[in-house]
Amino acid sequence: MIHVVGGGIAGLSAAYRLQQHGHEATVLEASDDLGGLAATYSTAGDDVEKFYHHLSKSEETIVELAEELGLGDRVEWLVGKNAYYVDGVVHPLDTLPQIAAYPHLSLYDTFRLGLLTLEIDVRGGRPRFDTYDDLEAFEDVPIKEFLLEHTTRGVYENFFEPLLDAKFGDRKEDVSAAWLLGRIKFRGERDLRRGEILGYFEGGFAVLIDALVDAVGRDHVETGTRAVDLSTAGGAVESITVETESGTETRSTDGVVVATMPNVLESLTGYTCEIDFQGAVCAVMTMDEPLTETYWLNVAHDAPFGALIEHTNFVPPARYGGDHLCYIASYVQDREEDVWRMDDDELEATWLDHVGEMFPTFDRSTVREFRVARNPRAAPVYERGYLDLVVPYDLGDAVAEGVYYAGMASRAQYPERSLNGGVVAGFTCADRIAD
């Protein structure tokens, strides 16, 4: 029996792949909910994720998994419109005319930004198409230094810097250019006549989680079961101790895949991970009417959040009983920040005040529900030298034979974390066990 600690997409994927290899596997999830960051709320129609999710065209493994599970026809590729809120104005940035009309970049700035997004290096006056192929070459380069050299000061100060402030706060100087380039590669296919092409499951990501649970077997997925200790003998893992409502028990095991955050790995094995994580506070507003016409609105404004993601400008509101759903999202670098310390009522009052400042016609009486989710470790801080800090898949040398890691600090979640990376990490650990 292989035990998989964590019932998110990485853990469920690991168990699914292990069973394909002929191993018996059981998933142990400490909470009552499966899916991790893809856990959901109920709505008047389909369930919706507590933290916003979509797929990029580059996320091939998760799409292949969906096809294996009979969900290929449930993956929809939709237009996700993007815009930038600056100085009280929403600037659409989807089509070539819209991008060219953006007033906070010069024509030359726009030209250099466009070439970067196409991964074309024109330094020295000669176009090169392979400069950005090796992300590791930029692993120790600060983002500001990279952008000033590869684009212009206007591109950095008037386009990227507000986004970096919202994403990383006072940690932005620590983040590597490899993360930025990886994000450019990671993002969806762009139709310059309509917008970015992004994926979503008909019925939400819950349909994928449910299909994985069914494939693994519900008898092999235990919620409310917290792994608290591993025991080894002769350099190999021997047993795992769990706590349930019924008490504590120790189970013999042939191997353990830890598919959670690295703090859980440390508590179980003593293995320390030096990667810093940032928290996230994410609210879902249920509204009677739309707030904007765009899906993803980056916010360069004195507001305690960095983006408004209007889900029902991406997925039709009819899927949610005609309600309009909008995420308000903020990353947190320090738990002493106000946005983390506020209770839900304080957060709602504060954030809706700022939405009202941004959109004077906003009627807060149209907000019928305001649900808040918090996660203290929602994403890594992709600082310079990050690759030296990732946790190996196989911890046989560092911990004990039979111990593997598929969580957020794995190589599959570099240079950007994603549900696809979770599937890749789970599959990789299962394949190494099988080998």
DRENDREN-387807 format. One record per residue (C-alpha): residue number from 1; residue in one letter; z negated, y negated, x. Coordinates in steps of 0.05 Angstrom, whole numbers, plus 5000, padded with zeros to 4 digits. Layout:
% DRENDREN-387807
(NUM,A,(Z,Y,X))
...
***
This chain:
% DRENDREN-387807
(1,M,(5000,5000,5000))
(2,I,(5020,4931,5025))
(3,H,(4978,4874,4998))
(4,V,(5010,4805,4989))
(5,V,(4962,4747,4987))
(6,G,(4989,4691,4942))
(7,G,(5028,4693,4877))
(8,G,(5076,4637,4892))
(9,I,(5150,4648,4901))
(10,A,(5141,4671,4974))
(11,G,(5090,4724,4955))
(12,L,(5128,4749,4896))
(13,S,(5192,4751,4937))
(14,A,(5157,4790,4992))
(15,A,(5131,4841,4942))
(16,Y,(5199,4848,4909))
(17,R,(5234,4859,4975))
(18,L,(5180,4908,4999))
(19,Q,(5191,4950,4937))
(20,Q,(5266,4949,4950))
(21,H,(5250,4979,5018))
(22,G,(5209,5034,4985))
(23,H,(5140,5006,4998))
(24,E,(5086,4999,4946))
(25,A,(5062,4927,4942))
(26,T,(5009,4889,4903))
(27,V,(5005,4814,4896))
(28,L,(4936,4782,4898))
(29,E,(4932,4712,4867))
(30,A,(4866,4675,4868))
(31,S,(4881,4630,4808))
(32,D,(4902,4648,4737))
(33,D,(4972,4619,4747))
(34,L,(5032,4647,4783))
(35,G,(5087,4607,4816))
(36,G,(5047,4562,4863))
(37,L,(5079,4493,4863))
(38,A,(5128,4519,4811))
(39,A,(5073,4530,4759))
(40,T,(5089,4499,4692))
(41,Y,(5066,4460,4632))
(42,S,(5086,4476,4561))
(43,T,(5128,4426,4522))
(44,A,(5159,4422,4453))
(45,G,(5214,4466,4482))
(46,D,(5223,4498,4550))
(47,D,(5166,4498,4599))
(48,V,(5171,4445,4654))
(49,E,(5145,4448,4726))
(50,K,(5081,4410,4742))
(51,F,(5115,4385,4806))
(52,Y,(5189,4367,4801))
(53,H,(5239,4419,4824))
(54,H,(5313,4427,4832))
(55,L,(5361,4466,4876))
(56,S,(5410,4442,4928))
(57,K,(5477,4474,4939))
(58,S,(5451,4495,5008))
(59,E,(5397,4539,4977))
(60,E,(5438,4603,4976))
(61,T,(5383,4656,4982))
(62,I,(5347,4637,4919))
(63,V,(5412,4635,4880))
(64,E,(5430,4704,4906))
(65,L,(5360,4728,4885))
(66,A,(5372,4700,4815))
(67,E,(5437,4739,4811))
(68,E,(5402,4803,4833))
(69,L,(5351,4793,4778))
(70,G,(5404,4783,4725))
(71,L,(5395,4707,4721))
(72,G,(5460,4685,4753))
(73,D,(5484,4655,4688))
(74,R,(5419,4616,4681))
(75,V,(5431,4574,4743))
(76,E,(5464,4509,4721))
(77,W,(5494,4458,4768))
(78,L,(5484,4389,4739))
(79,V,(5493,4317,4760))
(80,G,(5430,4285,4787))
(81,K,(5440,4210,4789))
(82,N,(5404,4171,4844))
(83,A,(5383,4098,4847))
(84,Y,(5340,4051,4888))
(85,Y,(5291,4002,4857))
(86,V,(5288,3939,4901))
(87,D,(5264,3869,4882))
(88,G,(5261,3884,4808))
(89,V,(5330,3914,4803))
(90,V,(5353,3986,4795))
(91,H,(5412,3997,4842))
(92,P,(5453,4060,4825))
(93,L,(5476,4096,4889))
(94,D,(5522,4151,4865))
(95,T,(5594,4129,4868))
(96,L,(5631,4095,4925))
(97,P,(5636,4028,4888))
(98,Q,(5560,4030,4873))
(99,I,(5543,4046,4945))
(100,A,(5590,3991,4970))
(101,A,(5558,3941,4921))
(102,Y,(5487,3954,4944))
(103,P,(5466,3883,4964))
(104,H,(5413,3900,5016))
(105,L,(5461,3929,5066))
(106,S,(5520,3895,5100))
(107,L,(5588,3927,5097))
(108,Y,(5578,3952,5168))
(109,D,(5509,3978,5151))
(110,T,(5539,4017,5093))
(111,F,(5594,4044,5138))
(112,R,(5544,4069,5190))
(113,L,(5498,4099,5137))
(114,G,(5557,4135,5105))
(115,L,(5579,4165,5171))
(116,L,(5509,4190,5184))
(117,T,(5506,4225,5117))
(118,L,(5573,4257,5134))
(119,E,(5543,4278,5201))
(120,I,(5594,4239,5241))
(121,D,(5570,4206,5306))
(122,V,(5611,4144,5324))
(123,R,(5570,4118,5382))
(124,G,(5615,4098,5439))
(125,G,(5673,4087,5391))
(126,R,(5695,4160,5389))
(127,P,(5679,4203,5328))
(128,R,(5641,4267,5344))
(129,F,(5627,4320,5292))
(130,D,(5578,4365,5328))
(131,T,(5524,4317,5351))
(132,Y,(5477,4335,5295))
(133,D,(5489,4410,5292))
(134,D,(5428,4428,5335))
(135,L,(5367,4399,5299))
(136,E,(5321,4421,5354))
(137,A,(5354,4371,5400))
(138,F,(5322,4316,5358))
(139,E,(5254,4350,5350))
(140,D,(5218,4301,5396))
(141,V,(5256,4238,5375))
(142,P,(5220,4188,5329))
(143,I,(5258,4172,5266))
(144,K,(5259,4097,5279))
(145,E,(5286,4106,5349))
(146,F,(5339,4153,5323))
(147,L,(5362,4108,5266))
(148,L,(5366,4046,5309))
(149,E,(5409,4084,5359))
(150,H,(5453,4122,5309))
(151,T,(5460,4071,5254))
(152,T,(5436,3998,5251))
(153,R,(5372,3959,5244))
(154,G,(5393,3940,5174))
(155,V,(5399,4013,5154))
(156,Y,(5330,4027,5181))
(157,E,(5293,3967,5154))
(158,N,(5329,3959,5087))
(159,F,(5342,4031,5068))
(160,F,(5301,4083,5105))
(161,E,(5237,4048,5122))
(162,P,(5213,4038,5050))
(163,L,(5228,4112,5036))
(164,L,(5190,4134,5098))
(165,D,(5131,4090,5077))
(166,A,(5129,4124,5009))
(167,K,(5137,4194,5038))
(168,F,(5093,4192,5100))
(169,G,(5053,4127,5097))
(170,D,(5020,4111,5163))
(171,R,(5045,4177,5191))
(172,K,(5118,4156,5190))
(173,E,(5119,4140,5265))
(174,D,(5098,4212,5279))
(175,V,(5156,4245,5241))
(176,S,(5215,4272,5279))
(177,A,(5288,4256,5270))
(178,A,(5300,4330,5262))
(179,W,(5266,4326,5194))
(180,L,(5312,4269,5172))
(181,L,(5375,4305,5195))
(182,G,(5352,4369,5162))
(183,R,(5341,4332,5097))
(184,I,(5411,4303,5101))
(185,K,(5439,4373,5111))
(186,F,(5394,4402,5057))
(187,R,(5411,4355,5001))
(188,G,(5461,4373,4947))
(189,E,(5535,4368,4945))
(190,R,(5557,4298,4925))
(191,D,(5612,4282,4875))
(192,L,(5628,4210,4892))
(193,R,(5656,4199,4822))
(194,R,(5593,4222,4786))
(195,G,(5533,4235,4832))
(196,E,(5495,4289,4868))
(197,I,(5505,4361,4844))
(198,L,(5438,4397,4837))
(199,G,(5416,4462,4808))
(200,Y,(5365,4481,4754))
(201,F,(5349,4543,4714))
(202,E,(5364,4543,4641))
(203,G,(5292,4551,4615))
(204,G,(5262,4523,4680))
(205,F,(5239,4557,4743))
(206,A,(5190,4597,4700))
(207,V,(5247,4644,4683))
(208,L,(5254,4662,4757))
(209,I,(5180,4671,4766))
(210,D,(5176,4715,4704))
(211,A,(5236,4757,4727))
(212,L,(5204,4767,4795))
(213,V,(5138,4789,4763))
(214,D,(5176,4837,4718))
(215,A,(5214,4865,4778))
(216,V,(5151,4874,4819))
(217,G,(5115,4903,4759))
(218,R,(5060,4867,4722))
(219,D,(5012,4923,4742))
(220,H,(5024,4903,4814))
(221,V,(5009,4829,4804))
(222,E,(4935,4812,4799))
(223,T,(4912,4742,4781))
(224,G,(4840,4718,4788))
(225,T,(4836,4761,4851))
(226,R,(4817,4722,4914))
(227,A,(4826,4754,4982))
(228,V,(4764,4737,5024))
(229,D,(4767,4781,5086))
(230,L,(4810,4827,5128))
(231,S,(4782,4883,5171))
(232,T,(4817,4915,5231))
(233,A,(4809,4978,5271))
(234,G,(4844,4996,5336))
(235,G,(4884,4931,5335))
(236,A,(4913,4942,5265))
(237,V,(4894,4917,5197))
(238,E,(4853,4969,5159))
(239,S,(4826,4938,5095))
(240,I,(4825,4875,5052))
(241,T,(4765,4850,5013))
(242,V,(4776,4814,4947))
(243,E,(4733,4779,4896))
(244,T,(4746,4785,4821))
(245,E,(4706,4772,4758))
(246,S,(4679,4843,4765))
(247,G,(4652,4830,4835))
(248,T,(4673,4843,4908))
(249,E,(4711,4904,4930))
(250,T,(4744,4928,4994))
(251,R,(4811,4963,4991))
(252,S,(4846,5002,5046))
(253,T,(4914,4973,5064))
(254,D,(4976,4990,5105))
(255,G,(4992,4917,5116))
(256,V,(4980,4847,5091))
(257,V,(5029,4790,5079))
(258,V,(4993,4723,5074))
(259,A,(5039,4679,5031))
(260,T,(4994,4619,5023))
(261,M,(4975,4555,5059))
(262,P,(4951,4566,5131))
(263,N,(4879,4548,5114))
(264,V,(4875,4613,5075))
(265,L,(4905,4650,5134))
(266,E,(4851,4619,5178))
(267,S,(4795,4639,5131))
(268,L,(4820,4711,5129))
(269,T,(4838,4721,5202))
(270,G,(4813,4663,5244))
(271,Y,(4884,4644,5263))
(272,T,(4887,4568,5267))
(273,C,(4949,4527,5250))
(274,E,(4954,4456,5276))
(275,I,(5005,4431,5225))
(276,D,(4980,4373,5184))
(277,F,(4994,4374,5109))
(278,Q,(5000,4317,5060))
(279,G,(4975,4320,4989))
(280,A,(5013,4302,4926))
(281,V,(4994,4271,4860))
(282,C,(5046,4282,4807))
(283,A,(5044,4261,4734))
(284,V,(5091,4281,4678))
(285,M,(5099,4230,4623))
(286,T,(5123,4254,4555))
(287,M,(5158,4196,4522))
(288,D,(5194,4180,4457))
(289,E,(5251,4145,4493))
(290,P,(5281,4144,4564))
(291,L,(5255,4096,4616))
(292,T,(5319,4090,4658))
(293,E,(5389,4120,4661))
(294,T,(5379,4154,4728))
(295,Y,(5347,4220,4750))
(296,W,(5317,4203,4818))
(297,L,(5294,4131,4827))
(298,N,(5266,4115,4896))
(299,V,(5218,4057,4892))
(300,A,(5215,4002,4944))
(301,H,(5161,3963,4908))
(302,D,(5087,3948,4914))
(303,A,(5069,4008,4872))
(304,P,(5022,4066,4886))
(305,F,(5078,4116,4878))
(306,G,(5144,4127,4914))
(307,A,(5190,4155,4861))
(308,L,(5204,4161,4787))
(309,I,(5240,4226,4771))
(310,E,(5266,4224,4700))
(311,H,(5276,4298,4688))
(312,T,(5311,4290,4621))
(313,N,(5364,4247,4652))
(314,F,(5381,4311,4691))
(315,V,(5366,4366,4641))
(316,P,(5381,4347,4568))
(317,P,(5321,4325,4527))
(318,A,(5342,4374,4472))
(319,R,(5313,4428,4517))
(320,Y,(5245,4397,4507))
(321,G,(5246,4385,4432))
(322,G,(5279,4317,4441))
(323,D,(5223,4290,4484))
(324,H,(5237,4250,4547))
(325,L,(5201,4274,4610))
(326,C,(5190,4231,4671))
(327,Y,(5152,4249,4735))
(328,I,(5114,4196,4774))
(329,A,(5101,4220,4844))
(330,S,(5059,4198,4904))
(331,Y,(5045,4231,4971))
(332,V,(4975,4226,4999))
(333,Q,(4959,4226,5074))
(334,D,(4884,4217,5066))
(335,R,(4838,4241,5011))
(336,E,(4802,4174,5015))
(337,E,(4863,4140,4986))
(338,D,(4853,4110,4917))
(339,V,(4909,4150,4886))
(340,W,(4873,4215,4905))
(341,R,(4803,4192,4885))
(342,M,(4821,4165,4815))
(343,D,(4808,4209,4755))
(344,D,(4865,4223,4707))
(345,D,(4849,4165,4660))
(346,E,(4845,4114,4718))
(347,L,(4909,4140,4747))
(348,E,(4945,4135,4680))
(349,A,(4922,4063,4669))
(350,T,(4940,4042,4740))
(351,W,(5008,4076,4743))
(352,L,(5030,4054,4674))
(353,D,(5010,3982,4692))
(354,H,(5057,3986,4751))
(355,V,(5113,4017,4710))
(356,G,(5104,3959,4662))
(357,E,(5110,3909,4720))
(358,M,(5174,3943,4743))
(359,F,(5205,3947,4673))
(360,P,(5182,3890,4629))
(361,T,(5212,3922,4566))
(362,F,(5172,3986,4577))
(363,D,(5129,4002,4516))
(364,R,(5071,4045,4538))
(365,S,(5058,4066,4466))
(366,T,(5120,4110,4474))
(367,V,(5081,4152,4525))
(368,R,(5050,4207,4483))
(369,E,(5025,4251,4540))
(370,F,(5007,4238,4612))
(371,R,(4991,4302,4651))
(372,V,(4968,4299,4724))
(373,A,(4974,4353,4777))
(374,R,(4944,4348,4846))
(375,N,(4955,4391,4908))
(376,P,(4919,4375,4973))
(377,R,(4972,4412,5014))
(378,A,(5038,4400,4980))
(379,A,(5082,4392,5042))
(380,P,(5077,4392,5118))
(381,V,(5080,4328,5158))
(382,Y,(5142,4343,5200))
(383,E,(5116,4310,5263))
(384,R,(5150,4312,5331))
(385,G,(5140,4379,5364))
(386,Y,(5133,4413,5296))
(387,L,(5168,4477,5317))
(388,D,(5114,4490,5368))
(389,L,(5064,4493,5312))
(390,V,(5097,4540,5261))
(391,V,(5061,4604,5246))
(392,P,(5099,4667,5267))
(393,Y,(5121,4716,5214))
(394,D,(5092,4774,5252))
(395,L,(5020,4763,5273))
(396,G,(5012,4831,5306))
(397,D,(4999,4800,5374))
(398,A,(4957,4741,5350))
(399,V,(4915,4776,5297))
(400,A,(4927,4850,5286))
(401,E,(4985,4897,5274))
(402,G,(5006,4896,5202))
(403,V,(4989,4823,5188))
(404,Y,(5047,4777,5170))
(405,Y,(5054,4705,5147))
(406,A,(5103,4678,5095))
(407,G,(5069,4612,5074))
(408,M,(5088,4539,5078))
(409,A,(5076,4536,5154))
(410,S,(5130,4589,5168))
(411,R,(5196,4577,5203))
(412,A,(5234,4584,5137))
(413,Q,(5203,4519,5113))
(414,Y,(5234,4478,5170))
(415,P,(5261,4425,5171))
(416,E,(5246,4415,5097))
(417,R,(5202,4455,5050))
(418,S,(5235,4487,4989))
(419,L,(5231,4545,4940))
(420,N,(5290,4574,4977))
(421,G,(5249,4573,5041))
(422,G,(5194,4611,5005))
(423,V,(5243,4666,4985))
(424,V,(5270,4669,5057))
(425,A,(5199,4674,5086))
(426,G,(5179,4729,5037))
(427,F,(5243,4768,5050))
(428,T,(5236,4760,5125))
(429,C,(5165,4789,5127))
(430,A,(5185,4847,5082))
(431,D,(5245,4863,5125))
(432,R,(5203,4862,5188))
(433,I,(5153,4909,5156))
(434,A,(5210,4955,5136))
(435,D,(5238,4954,5207))
***
